[in-house]
């Protein structure tokens, strides 16, 4: 059944909606303030504002920050841990790191109190041998104690369960038999991978999120169904793929950073179609600025990340660098007289000073308003009729101008200069500091405020051009619509290549393929193709760090042909040589982990459906407004961006306005509309 496909991205400030009508190929967008503390109200309000009849909706895909926010704000469930005797403090000891480099003390409280981390007799050795079978009576007693203590979820964390899950499996079976809900997390199910702390941390955080995220998703699903929705409801994962609601409720840890991941997926697709496979994305919302690098059309995947100090999550995630420099980030002067931006944000409530909702401290958005870069009579988001420019000017004068002895205009410029410097630093971090030349890359700003800062990023970082997508304010919501369904698997092998039992490796591969295909078969979605990929984490014996080794493996009718030892050696040598430029003579090759990815390629809508039809530059012209650049006012031409025709060239200074964002073309730059409705901003030819 064809109908509407809806992508919903819930950010810290706004909830973005992207609606694609599959019959006509037309798209609609909406933006509503994010509701707090329960984000489901804004989610449903946004869909209700975009679609009259939910029965005509075939699929809803949701990028959520519910899990991330619960971790950052420590608002997960009260949980308990059942672990091997002697290992209750693994979560607290971590990797012997510390929150601050200097000082005699470092405070850290795990998400599970020590009194709720209980031990039971059992022991599995690193080679998988069971030295001591699990004491199931002790497991029952400890589970009952956790129930009596009011725990909503429990994580079972046994030593070396990745090598042999038998003890842990029996314990989990026992706990699930007596636990009042489905919130029982098992480390060998979630992360069957070597490294004790990372496995324990990921599983404990999964349990911490389960009641919160599963309850949130259940409320959404029930509300959609009660409104007549009979299609498929899916959730974006941190790896850029999507999963069904049941998987998300069981593995909520995979939703951390799911919203930003959706934006990167959309940005990569748009940039590739426009002919720019190398792009750095910058998602500027109200709370943060999220940066990611795409090289050759491929997003960078990170095997693990730290959501906050001590909160390590080891699951594949699109590599995203986040700084607190969003439109709502508050500008303040410290005791040493230095101007700072963030990390505190005004969010959507109360929002910037110009919103007139009670905030008195200036934000990045207030600086843009005072300098004339944002139209005070047409604010984005749909809730406000007018912005209070004078209140924003007074707040900047009081909190920034007076301490720094600057007039309001120079103070507003200073706020943007510091914000731009921080954003440029994030772009350098993902490019120059990792060996990528920014001159090869285009910058794709999206989010509500990103396109206001494109010119500054070109100047500060040396990027070739900027690509502003057709609907930058809802790019993450668009990414929800086009993301593929993907399932990642990992299994520790921990074996030397010489003399390796490749049939056992093939068995693990087959198991991953079978499980991944079963997930795709259970989905209501139609797939254009199914892709299977395998990589090995490998190193020489004695090395700590591994290289990722792609494996060419034949899969015929779902049956995996296991690679040979020679295949593995050749693949490792190629990957190691490409990474380090040399091989180690007589080095012993070692396989640590197998990683598998099963992906169902969902049909992607044709971006040409977003192409402007007709129109002219003259008809799109919307008047003039003075805008402050580099110490002086410039008469700046205003345009209705969505009415500009393909091929239109707009010299700066100019402002292109649309409901979900504002695009700023600074003096010395030129904007050009391409065949997909993107605006390409480049340095003017002299």
Residue, then its C-alpha position, 0 to 999 in steps of 0.5 A: x500500500x502506497x501512502x504517506x511516509x513520515x519521518x519524525x526527528x525529536x531534537x532538544x528544541x524542535x520536533x521536525x516532521x518530513x512527510x513524503x507522499x509516495x503517490x505524488x512524490x511531493x513532500x511537506x515539512x513541519x516544525x513544532x517545539x519539543x515537549x518536555x519532559x515527555x517528548x511523545x506529546x510534541x511527536x504526536x502534535x507534529x504528525x497531527x499538524x502534517x497529516x489529517x488521516x493516519x490510515x493513509x500513512x504507510x510507515x512512520x520512522x522516528x529518530x529519538x533522543x529519549x535514550x540519550x537524554x535519559x543518560x545525560x540527565x541520569x533519568x533512567x530506571x532504578x536497576x540492579x546487577x547480578x554478576x560473577x563473585x568479585x566483579x561487582x565494582x567493574x562498572x565503578x573502576x572502569x578503565x582506571x580513567x578519571x573525570x578530570x586530569x588534575x586533582x586528588x579526587x575524582x567522583x563518579x557514580x555508576x547508574x547502578x548503586x553498589x548496594x544493587x550490584x549483587x554477586x553470585x557464585x559462577x566462573x567461566x574461563x577465558x577459553x570458554x571452559x566452565x570452572x564453576x557452574x552458576x548457582x541458580x538458587x543464589x541467582x533466585x535469591x539475588x533477583x528477589x532481593x532486587x525486586x524487593x528493592x524496587x528495581x524496574x530492570x536488571x542486567x546479568x553480567x558474567x565473566x567471559x560470557x562472550x566465550x561461553x554464554x552457558x552460565x549466563x544463559x541459565x541465570x538469565x532464564x531463571x531471572x526472566x522466569x520470576x521478573x515482573x516485566x521483560x526488562x532483563x538484559x543479558x551481556x552475551x546477548x547484547x555484546x558477546x565481545x571481549x573487554x569486560x568493562x565495555x560489555x558490562x557498561x553497555x549492558x547495564x546502560x541498556x537495562x537503565x534505558x529499557x523502562x524509559x524508552x520502551x514505555x515512551x515507544x509504547x505510548x507512541x505506538x498506541x497513540x498512532x494506532x488509536x488514530x487509525x495508523x495501521x502501517x509500520x513504526x520503526x526507530x532509527x539506530x545510532x548506526x544510521x539504520x532502522x529497526x522495528x519497535x520490538x527490537x528498539x524496546x529490547x535494545x534501547x542502547x542502540x538508539x543513543x544518538x539516533x536523531x543525529x545519525x538520521x541527519x548524516x544519512x540524509x546529508x550523505x544521500x543528498x550530497x552524493x546525488x548533487x555530485x559531492x561524495x566528500x562532505x562534512x555535515x553540521x547539524x545546528x539545532x537549538x541545543x548543540x552542533x553535531x559534526x560528521x564526515x562522509x568520505x567517498x559517500x560513506x559515513x564513518x562508523x565508530x565501534x564505541x562512544x562515551x555518552x558521558x564520563x564513565x558511560x561507555x557504549x560499545x555498539x556501532x555508531x555513526x561518528x558524530x562530534x557534538x559541541x554545545x553551540x546551538x542556536x539556544x546556547x547561552x553567551x556569558x562572560x566568565x570571571x576572567x573576562x572571556x566570552x563563552x558560548x554554552x554548554x548551557x542552552x535555553x532550549x525551546x522553553x524558555x528559548x532565546x530572549x527574543x522569544x519573550x518567554x522569560x529568558x533574560x540571558x542572550x543566546x546565539x539566536x539573539x545575536x543573529x536577530x540583533x544583527x538582522x540575519x533572522x526575520x523578526x516578523x516570521x520566526x521558524x517553528x510556527x508558535x511565535x508571531x514575532x521576535x522581540x529584537x529590543x529585548x535581545x539587544x538589551x540582554x546582549x548589552x547587559x550580559x556581554x556588552x557591558x562586561x567587555x565594554x562593547x556596544x550591542x552590535x559589536x557584542x553580538x558580532x563577538x558572540x557569533x565570532x566565538x560560536x563560529x570559532x567553536x564550530x570551526x574547531x569541531x570541523x577541523x577535528x573531524x577533517x584536518x586532525x584525521x588526515x583529510x584536506x578540507x579543501x576537498x570537502x563541501x560543508x552541508x549545514x542543516x538544522x534550524x540554524x546551520x545555514x546562517x553560519x555556512x559562510x563563516x565555516x568556509x572562511x574559517x576552515x577553508x572548505x571549498x563550498x557549502x551545500x544547503x539542502x532543500x529542507x535543511x531544518x528537517x534534514x534529520x527527519x528526511x533521513x528517517x524516511x530514507x534510512x535502510x534497515x540494518x542489524x549489526x552483530x559481533x562475536x569474539x573469536x580470539x584466535x591465531x590465524x595460523x591453525x585457525x578453525x575457519x569452520x567455526x568462524x563460518x558457523x558464527x557468520x552463518x548465525x549472524x546472517x540467519x538472524x539478520x535475514x529473519x529480522x528483515x523477513x519479519x519487517x513489513x517493509x519492501x526491500x530493493x536488495x539485501x546486503x551482507x558485510x563482514x569485517x574482522x578486528x585483527x592485529x599482530x600478537x602483542x598489539x593492543x589496538x586492532x585494524x578493521x579488515x573487510x572480508x570478501x565472503x560469498x553468500x549464496x541463497x543465504x548460505x555462507x562460504x567460510x573464508x580460508x586462512x589464506x583469504x584472511x591473511x591476504x585481507x589483513x596484510x592489505x588492511x594493515x599495509x594501507x593503515x601503517x604503510x608496512x607489515x611486520x616480518x614474522x609477526x603472528x596474525x591474530x583475529x579478535x572479533x568478527x563483525x557482521x552487518x545485514x542490511x535491507x535496502x529500502x526504496x529511496x525517493x527520487x530527490x528530483x521530486x524536490x526540484x523547484x518547478x518554474x518560478x523566477x528570481x524576480x518573483x522570489x524577491x521579497x524586499x530588502x533589509x539592513x544586515x550587519x556584516x563586519x562592522x557595518x550595515x549592508x542593504x541585503x536582498x531577501x528571497x523566498x527560497x522555495x520559489x527560486x528556480x533551478x539555475x538561479x544565481x544569487x550574489x551576496x549579501x542575500x538572505x533566503x528565507x523558508x519556513x524551517x530555516x534561514x540561509x545567509x549568503x555573506x558578501x563575497x559569496x554566491x548562491x546557486x540553485x541546483x537541479x535538486x533544489x539545493x543551494x550551492x554557496x561558493x566564493x564569488x568569481x573575481 
